[in-house]
Amino acid sequence: MLLHRQLLKTGGLLAIVATTALAQSPATPASTQKSKMTQNPFLAPYTTPHQTAPFDKIKNDDYMPALKEGLAQGRKDVDAIVNNAAKPTFANTIVALEQSGDLLGKVTSVLFNLNSAETTPELQKIVKEASPLLSEYGNDITLNDKLFTRVKAVYDQRAGLKLDPESAMLLEKAYKRFARNGANLDANGKERLRAIDKELSQLSLQFGENVLNETNEYTMVVTDEKDLAGLPDFAREAAKATAKQKGKEGWLFTLQAPSYGPFMQYANNRDLRKKLFLAYNGRGFHGDKNDNSAIINKIVNLRYERANLLGYKTHADFVLEESMAGSKDKVQSFLDELVTYARPAAERQLAELTTYAKANGFTEDKLQSWDNSYYAEKLKKEKYDLDDETLKPYFKLENVLNGVFTVANKLYGITFKERKDIPIYNPEVKTFDVFDKDGKFVAVFYGDYFPRDGKRSGAWMNDIQGQKIENGQNIRPHIVNVCNFTRPTDTKPSLLTFYEVTTLFHEFGHGLHGMLANGTYESLSGTSVPRDFVELPSQVMENWCYDPEALKLFAKHYQTGEVIPNELIEKIRASQNFLAGLANLRQVRLGLVDMYYHGQKPTGETISQVENRVDSVANLFPRVEGVAFSPAFSHIFAGGYSAGYYSYKWSEVLDADAFEFFKEKGGLENKAAADSFRKNVLEKGGSEKPMELYKKFRGREPSPKAMLRRSGLIL
């Protein structure tokens, strides 16, 4: 997943989508204020290696003063553009806007990274205070009539400017950012837009906090060892360690993925599986202080109103205008077509799974959702003689990380060297210098891999510093990968499940998109691409986890050093499509729910009614009363994937087609495909239309057949 800092880039300016007036602090003696400002690490040049963020010096009290100073400086930058007596040009208007607001970006990049990876109640309070200030600032820019007049004047003469493709794209994006964010509205419309943006920002923040609270607050303590029957040693040891950490006797299970997933896969105790399932899938749906039902209703209605205000039929029409897919109808047709392939396969696979379960003691007519992972793991073990307990010894975290570095080296020539002197925000974070094949510095890479209370669930990539070329200097990026993997125990290192291995490769693919960025303008650089194109680099990297040549580079037994045997590799590859119909149907289900919320006028239906409607098409398991996934669907209600969740499946079409090209060109040893992918995709960011970039890489448009073949949905 690519994590956006909930920021809307307006040229080089950053703003939260929210609104309120900028409130000045109470009067403070000038000398005291100046003294505090000079001590603020944000307000002086960084003296750290590569000017990395000085996490060891930044205190909570530093954020708001630095942010307010950044707002003031950003406004001065904009005023200078607006008040320039010279006629509007690409340089004095578009580039000047792109290069404005540096301090603000410096502060917000740290603040929002930490709010996801290392948050505290104090930091959440700061974000809530900062959000409306940033939103007001963003709206002051996009709703500034004089500024828009200058931008439009340059845009109207674009045909005669003879701009290079990247500069032409910057001009187009700059104009659209204004036009798509209310610049053409009348005074009343602009005022209403500000109010909507303010409320949406606050609602999204609250949604995310509620999910985090629900995830962190729930624990299931097991005191009778008989209730652990079926669980492998790694899951027992982790639960024991968690209980010890929390001051509890016995074994403690949580809703964090490394705890929840293995319990649902292996625990024989069906009642406890059901209990944990209900807790996980009831997050934000309990009618208490963390309930997200009303928030969803407000978000959906406000997004619809906002789209209407800007001249769009629905929120999906607004979002998808700038996507690779291009329209709501095309996305809906894409998802509907996938259902026609996935559902028949899923029905066959569920029938096979049910037959297997009944042959092994299951006595009911239908499998429930809390039975799926359990019997799937057993059937997989029987069919392929393969399970996570067999594979985990070959996937020590440090080896997998070294493996993804080695794959990147073979493909793109880059190398990673760990550093101990770059400041970090948590002792578990690792930092690396990244160098190109000629020894030239490329990027700083941060890796943060274990769950903790201050980190939200899931996995994502972000940047602390973006890439750009300014004043002749290529400013290199600082990239972060954040995951929630199985922790080491007292007796074992961190041994990853195969799913965690693919997750690490996935997020590293996003990281490569950021690290290898080589554009002129930060707002077009790296992962600044349409949502349905951004998953291409990440999902391409996942393919190497199934490639024998790549696996043998890093899959080595943590005790013996034995390279993973060919027999296990073949089992991994043979099991790649295991229950793929069900997996595809699940992803389509999520995409359809997203489009139902955002692709039409809000219906007023309850969350359960919405999910029931979609489930009639894209879910084969019985509905369970009292649970729903929407109230914890952070991708679309707290992240940047609203009307965009389909992009995971869309990108699968791209990545399957792209990886076939890698294999056609000789895999890791022949760099023809890798060189083209780096040059035309990873380095280019959003500097050109994504379809044009893909065609330059592949030589043609993508074909969906590769994805359907890989999933076993067609021959």
VEXLUM-805106 format. One record per residue (C-alpha): x, y, z; residue in three letters. Coordinates in steps of 0.5 Angstrom, whole numbers, plus 500, padded with zeros to 3 digits. Layout:
% VEXLUM-805106
XYZALA/...
***
This chain:
% VEXLUM-805106
500500500MET/502507498LEU/501512504LEU/499519503HIS/500524508ARG/493526507GLN/496532504LEU/494535497LEU/500537493LYS/499544490THR/505545486GLY/511545492GLY/505547497LEU/502542502LEU/495542505ALA/491538509ILE/484537506VAL/480541511ALA/479548513THR/479553519THR/482560520ALA/489560522LEU/489562529ALA/495566532GLN/498563539SER/497568545PRO/502574546ALA/509572547THR/514576549PRO/518577542ALA/525575546SER/522569549THR/519567542GLN/525568538LYS/529564543SER/524558542LYS/524559535MET/532558534THR/532552538GLN/527549534ASN/530543530PRO/525545524PHE/527552523LEU/535551522ALA/539547517PRO/539540518TYR/546538520THR/545530520THR/547525515PRO/544527508HIS/540532512GLN/535527514THR/530529519ALA/533530526PRO/528525530PHE/533525536ASP/532532537LYS/524534535ILE/520534541LYS/512535540ASN/513542542ASP/516544536ASP/511542531TYR/506547532MET/511553532PRO/515550526ALA/508549522LEU/506556523LYS/512559521GLU/512554515GLY/505557514LEU/507564514ALA/513563509GLN/508559504GLY/504565504ARG/509570503LYS/512565497ASP/505566494VAL/504573495ASP/510574491ALA/507570486ILE/501574486VAL/504581486ASN/509580481ASN/508586476ALA/511582471ALA/506578466LYS/505571468PRO/510566465THR/511558466PHE/518560471ALA/515566475ASN/508563476THR/508555475ILE/515553477VAL/515559483ALA/509555486LEU/512549485GLU/518551489GLN/514554495SER/512552502GLY/519548503ASP/519549510LEU/511547511LEU/513540507GLY/519539512LYS/515539518VAL/508536515THR/512530512SER/515528519VAL/509530523LEU/504525519PHE/509520518ASN/510519525LEU/502520526ASN/502513522SER/508509525ALA/509512532GLU/503516534THR/501518541THR/495521544PRO/499528544GLU/501527537LEU/494526535GLN/492532539LYS/497536535ILE/495533528VAL/488535530LYS/490542531GLU/494542525ALA/489539520SER/485545520PRO/490550519LEU/493546513LEU/487546510SER/485553510GLU/492554508TYR/491549502GLY/484553500ASN/487560501ASP/492557495ILE/487554491THR/481559492LEU/486565491ASN/483568485ASP/489572483LYS/493566483LEU/489562479PHE/488568474THR/496568473ARG/496560473VAL/490560467LYS/494565463ALA/500561463VAL/495555461TYR/492559456ASP/498560452GLN/501553453ARG/501551446ALA/506556444GLY/511555450LEU/514549447LYS/515546454LEU/518539455ASP/513533456PRO/515534464GLU/514541464SER/508541460ALA/505536465MET/507540471LEU/503546467LEU/497541466GLU/497539473LYS/497546476ALA/491548472TYR/487542474LYS/489543481ARG/486549482PHE/480548477ALA/478541481ARG/479544487ASN/474550487GLY/478556483ALA/472557478ASN/466557484LEU/463563486ASP/464566493ALA/458562496ASN/461556493GLY/468557495LYS/465558503GLU/462551502ARG/468548499LEU/472550505ARG/467548510ALA/466541507ILE/474540507ASP/474542514LYS/469537516GLU/472531511LEU/479532514SER/477532521GLN/472526520LEU/478522516SER/483523522LEU/477521527GLN/476514523PHE/483512523GLY/484514530GLU/478509532ASN/480503528VAL/487504532LEU/484504538ASN/479498537GLU/485494534THR/490496540ASN/484496546GLU/482488544TYR/486482547THR/484475548MET/488472554VAL/488464554VAL/490461560THR/488453558ASP/494450554GLU/488446551LYS/485452547ASP/492453544LEU/491446540ALA/493446533GLY/497453534LEU/505452531PRO/510454536ASP/512460533PHE/505463534ALA/505460542ARG/511463543GLU/509470540ALA/503470544ALA/507468551LYS/511474549ALA/506479548THR/502476555ALA/509477559LYS/510484556GLN/503486558LYS/503483565GLY/499477564LYS/499470565GLU/498465559GLY/498467552TRP/495473549LEU/492474542PHE/491481539THR/488484533LEU/495485530GLN/496481523ALA/502477526PRO/497475532SER/490475529TYR/492471522GLY/496465525PRO/490464530PHE/485464525MET/489459521GLN/491454526TYR/487454532ALA/483448533ASN/478451538ASN/473454533ARG/469458539ASP/475462540LEU/476463532ARG/469466532LYS/471470538LYS/477473535LEU/473474528PHE/468478531LEU/472482534ALA/477484528TYR/471484524ASN/467488529GLY/472494529ARG/468501529GLY/462497529PHE/460497536HIS/456503538GLY/461506542ASP/466512542LYS/470508537ASN/464507532ASP/465509525ASN/458508522SER/456515523ALA/463518520ILE/462513514ILE/455516513ASN/458523513LYS/464522509ILE/460519504VAL/455525503ASN/460530504LEU/464527498ARG/458527494TYR/456534496GLU/463536494ARG/463533487ALA/457536486ASN/459543488LEU/465542483LEU/461540477GLY/461532478TYR/456527478LYS/459523484THR/465523488HIS/468517483ALA/467521477ASP/471527480PHE/477522483VAL/477517476LEU/477523471GLU/485523473GLU/486516473SER/489511468MET/482508468ALA/479515466GLY/472514468SER/467510473LYS/464506468ASP/470503466LYS/472501473VAL/465498474GLN/465494468SER/472492470PHE/470490476LEU/464486474ASP/468483468GLU/472480474LEU/466477478VAL/465473472THR/471470472TYR/472470479ALA/466467482ARG/465461478PRO/472459480ALA/471461487ALA/464457488GLU/468451485ARG/474452490GLN/469453496LEU/465447495ALA/472443495GLU/474446501LEU/467445504THR/468437502THR/474437505TYR/472440512ALA/466435512LYS/471429511ALA/475432517ASN/470433522GLY/466439520PHE/458438521THR/455444519GLU/452445512ASP/456451510LYS/463454512LEU/463460516GLN/468466515SER/472464521TRP/473457518ASP/476459512ASN/483460513SER/483454518TYR/481449513TYR/484453507ALA/491452511GLU/489444512LYS/487443505LEU/493447502LYS/498442507LYS/494436504GLU/495438497LYS/502441497TYR/505438503ASP/506446505LEU/505451510ASP/508457514ASP/511452519GLU/515449514THR/517455510LEU/518460516LYS/525457518PRO/527459511TYR/525467511PHE/529470517LYS/527477516LEU/534479516GLU/535474510ASN/529477506VAL/531484507LEU/538482504ASN/534478499GLY/530484496VAL/536488496PHE/540483492THR/534483487VAL/534490487ALA/542490485ASN/541485480LYS/535489477LEU/538496477TYR/545496480GLY/543499486ILE/547497493THR/545498500PHE/549500506LYS/547500513GLU/548506517ARG/548507525LYS/548515525ASP/542517522ILE/537519527PRO/531514528ILE/524515531TYR/524508534ASN/530504536PRO/527498532GLU/528502525VAL/534501521LYS/537506516THR/541505510PHE/545509504ASP/543507497VAL/548507492PHE/548507484ASP/552502480LYS/557508479ASP/557509487GLY/553515486LYS/548516492PHE/541515491VAL/537515497ALA/536514504VAL/532508506PHE/528507513TYR/526500515GLY/521499520ASP/518492521TYR/515490527PHE/508492530PRO/507496537ARG/501500540ASP/503507537GLY/503504530LYS/497503525ARG/496496522SER/498494515GLY/504496511ALA/506502507TRP/511506504MET/512514505ASN/517519504ASP/520524509ILE/524528503GLN/521527496GLY/526528490GLN/527534485LYS/532538482ILE/533545484GLU/538550483ASN/542545479GLY/542540485GLN/539533484ASN/536533491ILE/535525493ARG/529522497PRO/529519504HIS/524513503ILE/520509509VAL/518502509ASN/513501515VAL/510494516CYS/507489522ASN/511483522PHE/512477526THR/517479532ARG/523475534PRO/521471541THR/526469546ASP/528463542THR/527465535LYS/529471530PRO/523474526SER/521468522LEU/516471516LEU/510467513THR/510467506PHE/505472506TYR/509477510GLU/515476505VAL/511478499THR/509484503THR/516486504LEU/517485497PHE/511489495HIS/512495500GLU/520495497PHE/517496490GLY/514502492HIS/520504496GLY/524503489LEU/519508486HIS/521513491GLY/528512491MET/530511484LEU/525518482ALA/529522477ASN/525528475GLY/525535476THR/519537480TYR/517534486GLU/510534485SER/511529479LEU/516525482SER/516518485GLY/510515487THR/506522485SER/502518479VAL/495516479PRO/492511484ARG/491505479ASP/498506476PHE/502507483VAL/501499485GLU/505497479LEU/512497481PRO/510494488SER/506488485GLN/512487480VAL/516486486MET/512481489GLU/513476483ASN/520475485TRP/518471491CYS/515466487TYR/521466482ASP/526460483PRO/532464481GLU/530470486ALA/528465492LEU/535462492LYS/538468493LEU/535469500PHE/531463502ALA/536460507LYS/534456513HIS/536460519TYR/539455523GLN/543451518THR/544456512GLY/541451507GLU/538454501VAL/531453500ILE/530446496PRO/527446489ASN/522441492GLU/519447497LEU/520452491ILE/516448486GLU/510447492LYS/510455493ILE/509455485ARG/504450485ALA/500453491SER/501460488GLN/494459485ASN/491456491PHE/484458492LEU/485464487ALA/478465485GLY/476466493LEU/482471494ALA/480475487ASN/473475489LEU/475478496ARG/478484493GLN/473485488VAL/468485493ARG/472491497LEU/472494490GLY/465494489LEU/463496496VAL/468502495ASP/464504488MET/457503491TYR/459508497TYR/462513492HIS/459512485GLY/452514486GLN/448519490LYS/448516497PRO/442512498THR/441512506GLY/442505506GLU/445502513THR/452499512ILE/450492513SER/445494507GLN/450496503VAL/455490504GLU/449485504ASN/448488497ARG/455487494VAL/455480498ASP/450478494SER/454478488VAL/461478491ALA/461474497ASN/460466498LEU/460466506PHE/454467510PRO/453474513ARG/454475520VAL/450479524GLU/454485528GLY/460485524VAL/462489518ALA/468491514PHE/466498512SER/467501519PRO/475499519ALA/476500511PHE/481505512SER/484505505HIS/477509503ILE/475512509PHE/482514512ALA/487513507GLY/487516499GLY/484510496TYR/476512496SER/473511489ALA/480507488GLY/481501491TYR/479497484TYR/487500483SER/490493486TYR/486489481LYS/487494475TRP/495494477SER/495486477GLU/493486470VAL/499491469LEU/504487474ASP/502480471ALA/503483464ASP/510487466ALA/513481469PHE/512476463GLU/516481460PHE/521481465PHE/521473464LYS/521474456GLU/528478457LYS/531473461GLY/529474468GLY/535477473LEU/541476469GLU/538480463ASN/537487465LYS/534489458ALA/527489462ALA/529492468ALA/533498464ASP/527499461SER/522499467PHE/527503471ARG/528508465LYS/520509463ASN/517507470VAL/521508476LEU/525514474GLU/519518471LYS/514518476GLY/508522474GLY/512526468SER/507523463GLU/501520462LYS/501513465PRO/499509459MET/504512455GLU/510510460LEU/507503460TYR/507503452LYS/514506452LYS/516500457PHE/513494454ARG/512496447GLY/504496447ARG/498497452GLU/497491457PRO/493485456SER/489482462PRO/490475460LYS/497475463ALA/493476470MET/488471468LEU/493466467ARG/497467473ARG/491467477SER/488460474GLY/482463472LEU/483462464ILE/488457461LEU/
***
